[in-house]
Amino acid sequence: MVPSPALPAPCFPDSLKWILENQRKDGSWGLAAQTRPLSLTKDALSSTLASVLALKRWGVGDRHVQNALEFMERNSAALSDSTQQTPIGFDITFPAMIQTSVKDYNLNLPLKSAQIDAMLRDRATALNTSANPRSQGRDAYLAYISEGIGSSQDWETAMKFQRQNGSLFNSPSATAAAFIHLHDPDSLRYLRSAADENTAVPVIYPHGIHAQLCLVDAVEGLGIDCHFAEEIKLALAHIYRSWQQGEEDIFLDPTTCAMAFRILRLHGYPVSADAFHRFGEERFWSDTLEGYLKDERAVLELHKASKLIFPRESIMEHQQAWTRQFLAKLVEKDESDNRVRNVLSYPFRSDLEPVARKRNIEQFRTESSRLLKSSFSCTNFAGNDLAKLAVEDFNSLQSSHRRELQHLMLWLEEKGLDEMRLAKVRMGYCYFSAVATFSDADHSDARVLFSKHALLVSLVDDLFDMFGTHEEILNLVHLFERWDVNGPTSSQFSSELVETLYWAIHSTICENVEKAFPTQGRSVMNHIVELWVEMLKGMLKEAEWSKTNTIPTLEEYSTNATITLGVGAFLVPALYLAGQKLSEEVVKGLKFQKLFRETSNCGRLLNDSRGYEREAAEGKPNAVLLRMKQGKGGNGAEEEAMEEVERSIENLTRQVLEMALDENDYGQVPSEIRDMFWKSIQVFYLFYMKEDLYHASTKLVNVVESVINEPISLHENLG
């Protein structure tokens, strides 16, 4: 409806032409009827009446107007339907359009008088300053819906929210109202820019950065980003440049800011949490437009971003706390959708990639729309095609997983390990951990060798902890200390059990070395043997503590227990098979070693914090128990010890995440390898989330079964 500043004609005739050419068959404007949910009928009524007013303003489209009025008559009941989704500002803007249609164009709207009167009363209440105390958040809201207030607007206050591009909140409709009433040249500049790129009036302009982020997020969530690696790289480079330049399209919109921060940080870009100074605390949040509107999606994205917290980022702690509380209240009141429930039910630190990927595919919505003042499509991608590609990729990889697991079960039998304590059950969980850590399709060798090493570590741990004699333990340690690629003679084994375990480990190391050579261009045998020997000697020390009833100091225990967790024996050898060249300089370097050490420390503390009661009953040292002993004692000793351990876990988790994503300081370690250390942390969190789940393994059966054995079927709406 914007008039030309120089002529008695529309300022944007192409937009008027678009209205004439794009009326839906049912007489409405907006989303197509076949894709528009019934709950968005209010939105369709609003878009339709706005289009009618534009046509009447310029005296065209009489037949269009008649069809539109018939649509409104058929759907007028939606105006008082409490189940309808309500566009932002509808209670102010829609009654204002009714007043304009009657007063300026003498339109006979097919609405009941009682309906109109009720809406006008609601509008007056919504604009009543005594009933709605003034705040910065409310000022922002009223500026955002300026088209519904018109000449009654406090334009001096509203224009305080004008952006550098001339708009009010990147909203063409609000900015058009500002131009009509103020003849503001910056507003007109913005509107002309929007019209140059859109014939239809967009709900938001510009929307490019947000749309790109949504697309990258969707593709990565579906696990098909490998097909679009170059496109993602280019998009993120552009978004990061915008971030560096402080573009308002990012920093003034909390949803976009949070998404940009999360996705850029996950890709190794050095983005600062200082970007959240306006959103980090709830008291500041309420001063924003989104805070006033209690925007669930914005809070959800802020919460997801806060999970990527590094050390010394206190603003993220506050942000995580208040956003979680906000979202939890929505869930409690049953006012949230699956996205909120998923984020709260599947914490980032324990939400393993294959589990999240399957859930994302199963819950993927091929039609992606968002409701602000009107509904609009967030992206222009072909949702059906992406969903089909995601299902095909997932099921194909899952078939490989089943073949690999079948091979591992046969290997157990071949090596005589299948009758050992829970060997088959444990292998399932070892392989599941491998799938979560080495998720790429071409990481088959890494998954298989990781699983073999991990299973063998657990069986050796049983030998040392439960049923091995002191002679057998010493024998196994000494055999590996005197490593020979050809192996010892039968007479050198103290028992059949030691012989079985030794040859299984020996063949696994040799297989690992052989398969690593093409990528590494060198033998990694010495390093893998060294890692195994170090772990075995650590286990021997623990066995000797137990035999002599020795209580180690906390420092002695921590140094040793980090080694006996076995990360060096099962993760590091598999890293040589992950497609990245790892020179001896890198794996012996400070950065790699710190990643390795802190990952092991974190895993050990998670294990100890969930299993200390069981280990206390077994008479084993434990980080929690030793802290209790060195504390002041009393009734609060256990609680204080647990709090100290939890703080250490939190600090270590943040450190590993920072190292995994820090391309500047840790770039000498390939990003894929750093990512695998972080994924190991996530595995530890899942296994030790509430209790020592590794020793209560049946609780993981469903999730393992889902990822490994249950393919995804194409949903009906995917075509």
C-alpha positions in Angstrom: 0.0 0.0 0.0 3.0 2.3 0.0 2.3 5.3 -2.3 5.0 6.8 -4.6 6.5 9.9 -3.0 6.2 11.7 -6.4 3.1 10.3 -8.1 -0.5 9.2 -7.2 0.5 5.6 -7.9 1.9 2.6 -6.0 5.6 2.9 -5.1 6.1 -0.7 -5.9 3.9 -1.7 -8.8 5.5 -5.1 -9.2 4.4 -6.1 -5.7 0.8 -5.1 -6.6 1.1 -7.2 -9.7 2.4 -10.1 -7.6 -0.8 -9.9 -5.5 -2.9 -10.0 -8.6 -1.1 -13.0 -10.0 -0.7 -15.1 -6.8 -4.1 -15.5 -5.2 -4.6 -19.1 -4.1 -7.5 -21.1 -5.6 -9.4 -20.9 -2.3 -9.3 -17.1 -2.5 -6.5 -16.6 0.1 -3.0 -15.4 0.0 -0.1 -16.8 2.0 1.0 -20.5 2.2 -0.7 -22.8 -0.2 -3.8 -24.5 1.1 -2.4 -28.0 0.6 0.7 -27.2 2.7 -0.9 -24.8 5.1 -1.7 -26.4 8.5 -5.3 -25.9 9.6 -3.9 -24.2 12.7 -2.6 -21.3 10.5 -6.0 -20.2 9.2 -5.7 -17.0 11.3 -2.5 -16.3 9.5 -4.2 -16.8 6.1 -7.0 -14.5 7.1 -4.5 -11.8 8.0 -2.5 -12.1 4.8 -5.7 -12.2 2.7 -7.2 -9.0 4.3 -3.9 -7.2 3.9 -3.9 -8.1 0.2 -7.5 -7.0 -0.2 -6.6 -3.6 1.3 -3.8 -3.2 -1.2 -6.0 -4.0 -4.1 -8.7 -1.6 -2.9 -6.2 1.1 -2.3 -5.2 1.1 -6.0 -8.7 0.2 -7.3 -7.8 -3.0 -9.0 -8.7 -6.7 -8.7 -12.4 -6.6 -8.0 -12.8 -10.3 -8.7 -9.9 -11.1 -6.5 -11.5 -9.1 -3.7 -14.7 -11.0 -4.0 -13.0 -14.4 -3.9 -11.0 -13.2 -0.9 -14.2 -12.1 1.0 -15.7 -15.5 0.3 -12.6 -17.2 1.7 -12.9 -15.0 4.8 -16.6 -15.9 5.3 -15.9 -19.7 5.0 -13.1 -19.4 7.6 -14.3 -16.7 9.9 -14.8 -19.2 12.8 -11.0 -19.4 13.1 -10.9 -15.9 14.5 -12.3 -17.1 17.8 -10.7 -20.6 17.7 -8.3 -20.9 20.7 -6.5 -23.8 19.0 -5.3 -21.5 16.2 -1.8 -20.3 16.1 -1.8 -16.5 16.3 0.6 -14.4 14.3 2.6 -11.8 16.3 0.6 -8.6 16.8 -2.6 -10.2 15.3 -4.8 -8.8 18.1 -3.7 -5.3 17.2 -3.0 -5.4 13.4 -6.0 -7.4 12.2 -8.6 -5.2 14.0 -6.8 -2.2 12.6 -7.2 -3.6 9.1 -10.9 -4.2 9.7 -11.2 -0.5 10.7 -9.4 0.6 7.6 -11.5 -1.6 5.3 -14.8 -0.2 6.7 -13.7 3.4 7.2 -11.6 4.0 4.0 -13.1 1.5 1.5 -16.6 0.9 2.8 -16.0 -2.9 2.6 -18.8 -5.2 3.8 -16.6 -7.8 5.6 -18.3 -11.2 6.0 -17.7 -11.2 9.8 -20.2 -11.1 12.6 -20.7 -7.9 14.4 -20.0 -9.6 17.7 -16.7 -10.9 16.3 -15.6 -7.4 15.2 -16.6 -5.8 18.4 -14.7 -8.4 20.5 -11.6 -7.9 18.4 -11.8 -4.1 18.7 -12.1 -4.4 22.5 -9.2 -6.8 22.6 -7.1 -4.3 20.5 -7.9 -1.4 22.9 -6.9 -3.5 25.8 -3.7 -4.6 24.2 -2.8 -0.9 23.5 -3.9 0.3 26.9 -0.8 1.8 28.6 -2.2 1.4 32.1 -2.9 -2.3 31.6 0.5 -2.8 29.9 3.3 -1.0 31.8 5.9 0.5 29.5 9.2 -1.3 29.2 12.0 -1.4 26.6 10.7 -4.8 25.5 7.2 -3.5 25.0 8.5 -0.4 23.2 10.3 -2.8 20.8 7.2 -4.8 20.3 5.0 -1.8 19.5 7.7 -0.6 17.0 7.7 -4.0 15.4 4.0 -3.9 14.8 3.9 -0.3 13.7 1.7 -1.2 10.7 -1.1 -2.1 13.2 -0.8 1.2 15.1 -0.5 3.8 12.3 -1.0 7.4 13.2 -1.4 6.5 16.9 2.2 5.3 17.1 4.8 7.0 19.2 7.1 7.4 16.2 9.9 9.0 18.2 10.2 5.9 20.3 9.6 3.5 17.5 12.4 5.0 15.3 14.9 4.4 18.0 14.8 0.8 16.8 15.7 1.7 13.2 18.6 -0.3 12.0 21.5 0.8 9.8 19.7 -0.6 6.7 16.8 1.7 7.4 14.4 -0.9 8.6 12.5 -1.5 11.8 13.5 -5.1 12.8 14.1 -6.1 9.2 10.3 -5.9 8.8 9.1 -4.5 5.5 5.5 -4.0 6.8 6.6 -2.1 9.9 9.1 -0.1 7.9 6.5 0.7 5.3 4.3 2.2 8.0 7.2 4.3 9.1 7.7 5.7 5.6 4.0 6.3 5.1 3.7 8.4 8.3 7.2 10.0 8.4 8.4 10.0 4.8 11.7 8.8 6.2 14.3 8.5 3.4 16.2 5.6 5.1 12.9 3.7 5.4 12.3 4.2 1.6 15.9 3.1 0.9 15.3 -0.1 2.8 12.0 -0.8 1.1 13.5 -0.3 -2.4 16.2 -2.7 -1.5 13.7 -5.3 -0.4 11.6 -4.7 -3.6 14.7 -5.1 -5.8 15.1 -8.7 -4.5 11.5 -9.7 -3.9 8.3 -9.2 -5.9 6.2 -10.6 -3.0 6.5 -8.6 0.2 8.7 -10.8 2.5 8.0 -11.2 6.2 11.7 -10.6 6.9 14.3 -8.9 4.7 17.2 -9.6 4.5 16.9 -13.2 5.6 19.9 -14.7 3.8 22.2 -15.4 6.8 19.4 -17.0 8.8 18.3 -19.1 5.9 21.9 -20.3 5.2 22.3 -21.3 8.9 19.0 -23.2 8.8 20.1 -25.1 5.8 23.5 -26.0 7.1 21.9 -27.0 10.5 19.4 -29.2 8.7 21.9 -30.9 6.4 24.4 -31.6 9.2 21.6 -32.8 11.5 20.6 -35.3 8.9 24.1 -36.5 8.5 24.4 -35.7 4.8 26.8 -32.8 5.1 29.5 -34.8 3.3 27.5 -34.3 0.1 27.6 -30.5 0.4 31.0 -30.0 2.0 32.1 -27.2 -0.4 28.8 -25.4 -0.3 28.9 -25.5 3.5 32.5 -24.2 3.6 31.6 -21.3 1.4 28.4 -20.4 3.3 30.2 -20.5 6.7 33.1 -18.4 5.3 30.5 -15.7 4.3 28.7 -15.9 7.6 32.0 -15.6 9.5 32.9 -12.5 7.5 29.5 -11.0 8.5 30.2 -12.0 12.1 33.6 -10.2 12.1 32.0 -7.1 10.6 29.4 -7.1 13.3 26.4 -7.2 11.0 23.1 -6.3 12.6 21.4 -9.2 10.8 23.3 -11.5 13.2 23.9 -9.6 16.4 20.4 -7.9 16.8 18.6 -11.2 16.3 19.1 -13.7 19.1 18.0 -16.7 17.1 20.4 -15.9 14.2 23.2 -14.9 16.6 22.9 -18.1 18.6 22.8 -20.3 15.5 25.8 -18.5 14.0 27.8 -18.9 17.2 27.0 -22.6 17.6 27.6 -23.6 14.0 30.7 -21.4 13.5 32.2 -22.6 16.8 31.6 -26.3 15.9 33.5 -25.6 12.7 36.5 -24.2 14.5 35.9 -20.5 13.9 37.1 -18.3 16.7 33.8 -16.7 17.8 33.5 -15.1 21.2 30.8 -15.6 23.8 30.8 -11.8 24.3 28.2 -11.8 21.5 25.6 -12.8 24.1 26.0 -9.8 26.4 22.5 -8.7 25.5 21.0 -12.2 26.0 23.2 -13.9 28.6 21.0 -13.0 31.6 17.3 -13.1 31.8 17.0 -9.6 33.2 18.6 -8.3 30.0 16.6 -10.7 27.8 13.3 -9.2 28.9 14.4 -5.9 27.3 14.5 -7.4 23.8 11.7 -7.9 21.4 12.1 -11.7 21.6 12.2 -11.5 25.4 8.9 -9.6 25.5 7.3 -12.1 23.1 8.7 -15.0 25.1 10.1 -16.4 21.9 10.5 -20.2 22.5 12.7 -20.7 19.4 15.1 -17.9 20.3 15.5 -19.3 23.8 16.0 -22.8 22.5 18.8 -21.6 20.2 20.4 -19.6 23.0 20.3 -22.7 25.2 21.9 -24.9 22.5 24.6 -22.3 21.9 25.3 -22.2 25.7 26.2 -25.9 25.6 29.4 -25.1 23.7 30.9 -23.5 26.7 34.7 -23.1 27.0 36.6 -22.4 30.2 36.3 -18.8 31.6 33.0 -18.1 29.8 30.8 -17.2 32.8 28.3 -15.4 30.6 27.5 -18.8 29.0 26.9 -20.3 32.5 24.2 -17.7 33.2 22.7 -18.2 29.8 22.6 -21.9 30.1 20.9 -21.7 33.5 18.1 -19.3 32.7 17.3 -20.8 29.3 17.1 -24.3 30.7 14.7 -23.1 33.4 12.6 -21.2 30.8 12.4 -24.3 28.5 11.7 -26.7 31.4 8.7 -24.6 32.4 7.3 -24.9 28.9 7.7 -28.7 29.0 6.1 -28.8 32.4 3.1 -26.9 31.1 3.0 -29.0 27.9 3.5 -25.8 25.9 6.6 -26.9 23.9 7.3 -29.0 20.8 9.6 -31.9 20.2 12.6 -29.7 19.6 12.6 -28.4 23.1 11.9 -31.8 24.6 14.8 -33.3 22.6 17.3 -30.7 23.7 16.4 -31.2 27.4 16.1 -35.0 27.1 19.2 -35.6 25.1 21.9 -33.3 26.5 24.6 -32.2 24.0 27.4 -33.9 26.0 25.8 -37.3 25.8 23.9 -37.0 22.5 26.0 -39.3 20.3 26.1 -38.5 16.6 24.4 -41.7 15.3 21.7 -41.5 17.9 21.0 -37.8 17.2 21.2 -38.4 13.4 18.6 -41.1 13.5 16.2 -39.0 15.6 16.7 -36.0 13.4 15.8 -38.0 10.3 12.7 -39.6 11.9 11.5 -36.2 13.1 12.5 -34.2 10.0 9.8 -31.9 8.7 10.0 -31.5 4.9 8.0 -28.3 5.0 9.9 -25.8 7.1 7.8 -22.7 8.0 8.0 -20.2 10.8 5.3 -17.9 12.1 6.1 -14.3 13.0 3.7 -11.6 11.9 2.9 -14.0 9.1 4.1 -17.5 8.2 7.0 -18.0 5.8 9.3 -20.7 4.6 12.6 -20.6 6.5 14.5 -22.1 3.6 14.1 -23.0 -0.1 15.6 -26.4 0.0 13.9 -29.5 -1.4 13.0 -31.2 1.9 11.7 -34.4 0.4 15.0 -34.9 -1.5 17.1 -34.2 1.6 15.1 -36.6 3.7 15.3 -39.4 1.1 19.1 -38.9 0.8 19.4 -39.0 4.6 17.4 -42.2 4.9 19.4 -43.9 2.1 22.7 -42.9 3.6 21.7 -43.9 7.2 20.4 -47.3 6.1 23.4 -48.0 3.9 25.8 -47.2 6.7 23.8 -49.2 9.1 24.1 -52.2 6.8 27.9 -51.8 7.0 27.6 -51.6 10.8 25.8 -54.9 10.9 28.4 -56.6 8.7 31.2 -55.2 10.9 29.5 -56.3 14.1 28.9 -59.8 12.6 32.7 -60.0 11.8 33.5 -59.0 15.4 31.3 -61.7 16.8 33.0 -64.3 14.6 36.3 -62.9 15.7 35.4 -63.5 19.3 34.8 -67.2 18.6 38.0 -67.5 16.5 40.1 -66.1 19.3 38.3 -68.2 22.0 37.0 -65.1 23.8 33.2 -65.8 23.3 32.8 -67.7 26.5 34.5 -65.1 28.7 32.4 -63.0 31.1 29.8 -61.0 29.1 32.1 -60.9 26.1 29.4 -60.9 23.5 27.3 -58.2 25.3 30.4 -56.1 25.9 31.4 -56.4 22.2 28.0 -54.8 21.3 28.7 -51.8 23.5 32.3 -51.5 22.4 31.2 -51.5 18.8 28.4 -49.0 19.6 31.1 -46.7 21.1 33.2 -47.2 18.0 30.2 -46.2 15.7 29.7 -43.1 17.9 33.4 -42.1 17.7 34.2 -43.1 14.1 31.0 -42.2 12.4 32.2 -41.7 8.7 31.4 -44.5 6.3 35.0 -44.9 5.4 36.1 -45.5 9.0 35.3 -49.2 9.0 38.8 -50.4 9.9 38.9 -47.8 12.8 35.6 -49.0 14.1 36.6 -52.7 14.0 40.0 -52.2 15.6 38.6 -49.8 18.2 36.1 -52.5 19.2 38.7 -55.2 19.4 41.0 -53.2 21.5 38.2 -52.0 23.8 36.8 -55.5 24.4 40.3 -56.8 25.1 40.9 -54.0 27.6 37.7 -54.9 29.5 38.7 -58.6 29.5 42.2 -57.8 30.8 40.6 -55.6 33.4 38.6 -58.6 34.6 41.7 -60.7 34.8 43.4 -58.1 37.0 40.3 -57.3 39.1 38.4 -60.5 39.5 39.6 -63.9 38.5 43.3 -63.7 37.6 45.9 -65.1 39.9 48.9 -62.9 40.8 51.1 -65.2 38.7 48.9 -64.8 35.6 48.8 -61.0 36.0 52.6 -60.8 36.3 53.0 -63.2 33.4 50.8 -61.1 31.0 52.6 -57.9 32.0 56.1 -59.4 31.5 55.2 -60.9 28.1 54.2 -57.5 26.8 57.2 -55.8 28.4 59.4 -58.3 26.4 57.3 -57.8 23.2 58.2 -59.9 20.2 56.4 -59.6 16.9 56.7 -63.4 16.6 55.3 -63.9 20.1 56.5 -66.2 22.9 56.5 -70.0 22.9 53.7 -72.0 24.6 56.0 -72.8 27.6 56.2 -69.1 28.5 52.5 -68.8 29.3 51.5 -69.5 32.9 48.0 -70.5 31.9 45.7 -71.1 28.9 43.7 -68.0 29.9 46.9 -65.8 29.6 47.8 -67.5 26.3 44.3 -66.8 24.9 44.3 -63.1 25.9 47.9 -62.6 24.8 47.4 -63.9 21.3 44.2 -62.0 20.9 45.9 -58.8 21.9 49.0 -59.6 19.8 47.1 -60.3 16.6 44.9 -57.2 17.1 48.0 -55.0 17.5 49.6 -56.5 14.4 46.4 -56.1 12.4 46.2 -52.5 13.5 49.8 -51.8 12.5 49.4 -53.4 9.1 46.2 -51.5 8.2 47.7 -48.2 9.5 50.8 -48.4 7.3 49.3 -47.2 4.0 48.0 -44.0 5.5 50.8 -43.4 8.1 53.7 -44.5 5.8 55.5 -45.9 8.9 55.1 -48.6 11.5 53.2 -47.6 14.6 53.8 -50.9 16.4 56.2 -49.4 19.0 53.7 -46.8 20.0 50.7 -49.2 20.3 52.7 -51.7 22.3 54.0 -48.9 24.5 50.4 -47.8 25.2 49.4 -51.4 26.1 52.4 -51.9 28.3 51.7 -48.6 30.1 48.1 -49.7 30.8 49.0 -53.2 32.0 51.6 -51.8 34.4 49.1 -49.4 35.7 46.6 -52.3 36.3 49.4 -54.3 38.0 50.0 -51.4 40.4 46.2 -51.3 41.3 46.3 -55.1 41.8 49.2 -54.7 44.2 47.4 -52.0 46.1 44.5 -54.3 46.5 46.7 -57.3 47.5 48.5 -55.3 50.2 45.5 -53.2 51.3 47.4 -50.1 50.4 45.5 -46.9 50.1 47.2 -44.6 47.6 47.2 -40.9 47.9 44.8 -39.0 45.7 47.6 -37.9 43.4 49.0 -41.4 43.1 45.6 -42.8 42.3 44.7 -40.1 39.8 47.9 -40.5 37.9 47.6 -44.2 37.6 43.8 -44.5 37.1 43.9 -42.2 34.1 46.1 -44.7 32.4 44.1 -47.8 33.5 40.9 -46.4 31.9 42.5 -47.7 28.7 41.9 -44.8 26.4 45.5 -45.1 25.2 45.0 -48.8 24.4 41.7 -48.7 22.6 41.3 -45.1 21.2 44.7 -44.0 20.1 45.5 -47.1 18.0 42.2 -46.7 16.1 43.1 -43.0 15.4 45.8 -44.2 13.1 43.1 -45.8 10.9 40.9 -42.7 10.7 42.3 -41.4 7.4 44.5 -38.7 8.9 48.3 -38.9 8.8 49.6 -38.7 12.4 53.4 -38.2 12.5 55.4 -39.3 15.5 56.0 -35.6 16.2 52.3 -34.9 16.4 51.3 -37.9 18.7 54.3 -37.3 21.0 53.7 -33.5 20.9 52.3 -31.4 23.8 48.9 -30.7 22.1 48.0 -34.3 21.3 49.2 -35.5 24.7 47.1 -32.9 26.5 44.0 -33.9 24.5 44.7 -37.6 25.3 45.4 -36.9 29.0 42.4 -34.6 29.7 40.1 -37.0 27.8 41.3 -39.8 30.0 41.0 -37.8 33.2 37.5 -36.8 32.3 36.5 -40.3 31.5 38.0 -41.7 34.7 36.2 -39.1 36.9 32.9 -39.8 35.2 33.4 -43.5 35.8 34.4 -42.9 39.5 31.6 -40.5 40.2 29.0 -43.0 39.0 30.5 -46.2 40.4 32.1 -45.2 43.7 29.5 -47.0 45.9 30.1 -50.3 44.1 33.9 -49.8 44.3 33.7 -48.9 48.0 31.9 -52.3 48.6 34.7 -54.0 46.6 37.4 -52.3 48.5 38.8 -50.5 45.5 40.3 -46.9 45.5 38.2 -44.3 43.8 38.5 -40.6 43.2 35.4 -39.8 45.3 36.3 -42.2 48.1 39.9 -40.8 48.4 38.6 -37.2 48.5 36.3 -38.2 51.3 39.2 -39.7 53.2 41.4 -36.6 52.8 38.5 -34.3 53.7 37.3 -33.2 57.1 35.0 -36.1 57.5 31.5 -35.7 59.0 28.1 -36.1 57.4 28.9 -33.8 54.5 32.1 -35.5 53.4 30.5 -37.5 50.6 28.6 -34.5 49.3 31.7 -32.3 49.3 33.8 -34.9 47.6 31.1 -35.4 44.9 30.9 -31.7 44.3 34.6 -31.4 43.9 34.6 -34.3 41.4 31.7 -32.8 39.5 33.6 -29.5 39.3 36.6 -31.2 38.0 34.5 -33.1 35.4 33.0 -29.8 34.3 36.3 -28.1 33.9 37.9 -31.0 32.0 34.9 -31.3 29.7 35.1 -27.6 28.8 38.9 -27.9 28.2 38.5 -30.9 25.9 35.7 -29.2 24.0 37.9 -26.1 23.6 40.9 -28.1 22.4 38.7 -30.1 20.0 37.4 -26.9 18.4 40.4 -24.6 18.7 42.0 -24.4 15.3 44.5 -21.8 16.2 46.3 -23.4 19.2 45.6 -27.1 18.4 45.6 -27.0 14.6 48.7 -29.2 14.4 46.4 -32.1 15.5 44.0 -32.7 12.6 40.5 -31.4 13.4 39.0 -34.9 12.6 41.3 -36.4 15.3 40.4 -33.7 17.8 36.8 -34.3 17.1 37.2 -38.0 17.9 38.6 -37.2 21.4 35.5 -35.1 22.0 33.2 -37.9 20.8 34.9 -40.1 23.3 33.9 -37.7 26.0 30.3 -37.9 24.8 30.5 -41.7 24.9 31.7 -41.5 28.5 28.9 -39.1 29.4 26.3 -41.5 27.9 27.7 -44.6 29.6 28.2 -42.9 33.0 25.3 -40.4 32.8 23.3 -41.4 35.9 25.0 -44.5 37.2 27.7 -46.9 36.2 25.8 -48.0 33.1 28.7 -50.1 31.7 28.1 -52.5 34.6 24.4 -52.3 34.2 24.6 -52.7 30.4 21.0 -53.8 29.8 20.0 -50.1 30.1 21.7 -49.3 26.8 20.1 -52.2 24.9 17.4 -50.1 23.2 19.6 -47.3 22.0 22.2 -49.7 20.6 19.6 -51.8 19.0 18.1 -48.7 17.3 21.3 -47.5 15.9 22.8 -50.8 14.8 19.8 -53.0 13.8 16.7 -50.9 13.1 16.6 -49.2 9.7 14.6 -46.1 9.0 11.5 -46.4 6.7 10.6 -43.5 4.5 7.7 -41.6 6.1 4.6 -41.3 4.0 5.0 -37.5 3.7 8.4 -38.0 2.1 6.8 -39.1 -1.1 
